[in-house]
């Protein structure tokens, strides 16, 4: 067992995984450059054993770290959310954390993990220094598989703001298709997952569910996530939530960053937003590294076909009908970040 006082005071020791059966939580010590790296923090492997430590859950709850502001970036996947989280690593302004493992671990723990959510968030929010200046806020992007926790996370930190970033239905389904069979299985799993906590009655039985095509299911997974986002915008924390379109973010990077700064109360200069918006990470694949444009072209060529285009057109019209019947879309549009 480790020194809980050290883990509590050093912001580069972050909670990584919770083990309810053993009554412990694992911490990893991350170097500052890990936060702006291409890999998810959940996948980070310490170089040495001394950079991993555990404490009891009672010690976790008892910690009283010196914390700062924390805000969230929630997403529907394949929508530049990792890019946004990496972009928020701005010297002397903010730190961006892309998918720290602890959020997924807390989601997997179910109701039994609820008690430990706030202590873990307080640790992620600890005050930091970068570029010899105090960091004003930490932006945490959880995995979208933890989106069911959005109301709980927002309730745990009453001062936190959240940006919900998403892309268009065609872009989402194309991204699923580019990943082949693993992508299609992933989308089916996501659909079942979101239906379990934010169900939409489609008026079809289990047999008809089985008959849905992979792309239909992918479209529903996208729609259910957007519907869940709208429910949270309309919920108790709605005043602290804004939506952001992925393409709009990419096309108006500096303006988007300034809008996020205004919304979250960051003190940032125009020069800092312009510098962040022109960062080389926009030319690099956020998850794989390497040239983004080349990797994207290769994926598009490998997955393109007339059959896919025809089915995508049919799926788009089908999802649009469901969206209209369910009255979706208006809440999302009203919550778009201002002046982007």
Buried (B, 14 or more C-beta within 10 A) or exposed (E): EBEBEEBBBBBBBBBBBBEBEEBBBBBBBBEEEBBBBBBBBBEBEBEEEEBBBBBBBEBBEEBEBEBBBBBBBBBBBBBBBBBBBBBBBBBBBBBBBBBBBBBBBBBEBEEEBEEBBBBBBBBBBBBBEBEEEEBBBBBBBBBBBBBBBBBBBBBBBEEBBBBBBBBBBBBBBBBBBBBEEEBBEBBBEBBEBBBEEBEBEBEEEEEEBEEBEBBBBBBBBBBBBBBBBBBBBEBEBBEBBBBBBBEBBBEBBBBBBBBBBEBBEBEBEEEBBEBBBEBEBBEBBBBEEEEBEEBEEEBEEEBEEEEBEEBBEEBBEBBBEBBEEBEBBEBBEEBBBEEB
